Amino acid sequence: MALPGVRATFHVARRPRCPHAAAEREGRAEWEAAHGWRATYFVLHSDWYWRAPGATRPARLATQALERISRLGHEIGLHNN
């Protein structure tokens, strides 16, 4: 039942099949922003695409993609296992 003056909010959850496909994720983020959608993109900071074994900093490709996605108005979340 709809309430007068209340706008419906829809939530969509998805898990990308290719966590290393930063370009695909950025393209999806651009499409969502162009259509007025905001999303939260989660990063698993212990996975290979985030940081190479023995590295002390996150991978540059990952941080660049996350910065671009954030500038489009989306949120970035860290996922912990």
N, C-alpha and C positions, 0 to 999 in steps of 0.2 A: 504494500500500500504506500503510495507516495504522499508525502506531507507537503502542504502548501508552502511555497517559498524555499524548499529544501532541494538542492541540486544533487542528483545521484552521482556517486563516485564509484568508479570501476577500478579494480585492481587485477593486474595480470602478473603471474609469476612464471618464470621460465628459467631453464638451465641450459646455457649454450652447450652444444655438443663439442665444439672445438675451442677450448679455453685460450688457445694461443692465437686465435684469429682476431687480433686487435683491429685490423682494418674493417673486418665484418662488423665488429661491435661498434666501432665509431660510425660506420654507415647507418647502422640501426639507430644509434643515438641521434644522428642528424635527422633521420626520417621522423622519429618520435618528436623531436623538438619542433620540426616544421609543421607538425600536426597538433601542436599544443599539448603533447603528452610529456609528463615528467616521470622518470623512472629512477630506481636505485640499482646501481651496478655493484655487485659484490666481487671482491678479490680474495682468493684464498692465498694468504701471504706465505704459506708454507709449500706451495706448489712450484714446479719447475719454471713456469712462465714468469713468476714474480721475481725470483732470485736464483742465480746459479749456485750450485753447491760451493760453499766456502766464501761466497761473496758477502760483503758487509753492507751493500746498498742494493735497493731494488733495481731491476733491469730498466735501462733508459727507455726502451720501447714501451714497457708497461706504464711507467710514470707519464710519458708523453701522451699515451692514449687516454689515461685517466684524467689528465689535465684538460684535454680537449673535450671529453665527455662532461666533465664538471662545468666547463665554460658554456656548454649548451644548456645548462640549467638542471642537470641531473645530479643525484646524490651518489656518493661513493661510499660503500660499506666494506669493512673487513670481515671476512668469514673465517671463523676458527673451527678447526676439527678437534 
